[in-house]
């Protein structure tokens, strides 16, 4: 909606109205009786080992049965009628891409919601889910929000990469209001140094009680406070972060400058694992959300292999996420919840580019979306106003039109005055430890 011309050309009060109505529709679709029933069910698991055990057994059995009975890939892969999870093959993104619809259940009904994974390497994968899946996801998110002290009606600030203010707009305000959710929504794309104090003041003036933010956005504000040796003057219950990795140092800085605890959430669109941090700062694997196996890959790291419980349309079993965690020596947390504790999630590299006003742009995941034939991308910036997009492509699909879309998407995020060009390459360069960086910025920011 935010890239729609009508929205972009509307005056601010109309934009507030449009986004409020959109939010209300989403809220009605996602919430309601089913979500509140599941929420109260899963809240019973938190402190009760036996309730947790039986809930998890039921979910896992349901997933494995659904897969072997109704999903072509698993019907063919599984010779044994006995469904022990260890009998299932470990699968990767490439398996899903190669097998396409063979991962979809043949007994689905109702609306299908498609979404693309973001992926740190800019190689999106389309995952499909049904509305039940969307509602169930929301119940787990709602439980974590309650850990963070959220009560219905609380005033929230939202800084999560929605382009609620067009990039071409250079004058504030860079925020809008979602009336039915009691929410101020702030743009993650206008956070140039001169604007940051305005963001802080807007949240304070609104009476914000909880902030939901991308780590890169809230860290930018925490660093602004830190540089000026200020503290957030409002009274916050908590800050909830997700969708990007958050380092321990950044978490501490945010907590210090905003005067509250950060509740961090790790999840992925494949929905095969979720990890939430609690009021004691421990990261808990939410074992009633999915089945997680941690495979030792050396150097103290373990890869997350996950099986989703909440998507009967596309049940993924033993899916390699490529994300790593470090185990904890602790077997229990002072919060008393029965979920396993891990030490930390290995950070994905926090890459960024500099936009046309010198603002740091961290949110690059959306750029490859909607471009056909793109296998991998990496953005390289050697000069302030110029971006090279290195792209590994399928030459049969990636034509001139797709190239134009890729360039347009890049300008959409970084500014129309940027010079953007595409170079087709055989492969993307990797870092020393084998990771692919999303972006390499060789311009020193002021
Ligand atoms: Zn805890």
Boltz pocket constraint, residues with backbone or C-beta under 6 A from the ligand:
constraints:
  - pocket:
      binder: B
      contacts: [[A, 278], [A, 279], [A, 280], [A, 281], [A, 282], [A, 284], [A, 333], [A, 334], [A, 335], [A, 336], [A, 337]]
      max_distance: 6.0
